[in-house]
Amino acid sequence: MKWNRRNVLTSCLGAAAFAATPAAANAATSSSWKAQRRVPYGAALGLADLDSDPRLGAAIAELCSLIAPVDELKWSRLRPNASTFAFERADSLMSFAQRNGLSMRGHTLVWYASMPEWTKAIDTPAKAERALVEHIETVVSRYRGRIRSWDVVNEAIPDVARRPTDRRPSLWFELLGDRHFALAFRTAAAADPQAQLALNEYDVEFGDEHFPAKRAAFRNLVFRLLDAGAPLHAVGLQCHLRGAKAIDRDGLGRFVGELHAAGVKVLITELDVLDNELPPSPLERDQIVARQVGDLLATVTAAGPLDAVLTWGISDRYSWIPYMFPRRDGLPNRPLPLDRDFGRKPFMQTIDRFTGRTA
Ligand code: XIL
């Protein structure tokens, strides 16, 4: 990889790079739970859920030091048409974060999914470049200094990668090819030179079936971007864990070690557990889930310091898992650290153990 000033800087700053506004620092000292954490813990949050259930905001304010918007910064929500940016929903989440001394991660600028219909009219490389650059410049500049960490590119690798150079089809890839990745990172860096810029991916935690090939292709993209001098500072491991599947301790640990050696930060960005095929007993399921999360966190933290860990939601009541991976027996899913009534599950204790909260 090419070392540049930015890499060296982010390596030195560590987790502090996007942790603390003065407000966050105050909140951390007044909240013993957050103050005790070595690794920042956060959760994704949707505005509709926040508005409809006061328990959700209260739980997040109590347990987390950062949030990520579930959908509010995606093209589908931000861009009703080619000339409009609708920031109201994302701004509401940002005010919630600021009122509670939390920081907000940005998710996501470049993704194959969640694209509004009108983007189908983007049909030439010149139009694509213009649209991509305008979007990133506008969104990143608006939150400059407030969103300290961005998922610049999300899910660039196909589920079944046949070669390490395989990339997932998307509007951007079809029209601009590989070059849109570095373009996105450079544009984001120009709009906010202090922001931590991440490449985010799922299904790189396992060692059988198609998973190693996916990790190899992801690794290939990371190192190609670094070799090209792109301002890629961090890798986000989404970690939508497939319930009870063994974490590939060797393969994942080696990969995370390589990232650290290259000066790249590592975050867990969307942790939850797909429990649709786990046994019905809630007690038994919660134990299996917590054990798997423990294996993941042990593997990743053994390979170097974890920059942050976020779960994709915090309570089983507000999760995408029941929609995407419902159980055949009709029992409610239990993918997250708190149950439907915001009670702490073994998953939460595992997070506490690895983020440094002991009590
Ligand atoms: C999901 C949201 O949770 C849903 O509300 C939405 O309908 C689709 O997207 N990986 C990602 C997230 O990077 O953006 C996805 O979020 C979950 C998988």
Boltz pocket constraint, residues with backbone or C-beta under 6 A from the ligand:
constraints:
  - pocket:
      binder: B
      contacts: [[A, 70], [A, 71], [A, 154], [A, 238], [A, 270], [A, 320]]
      max_distance: 6.0
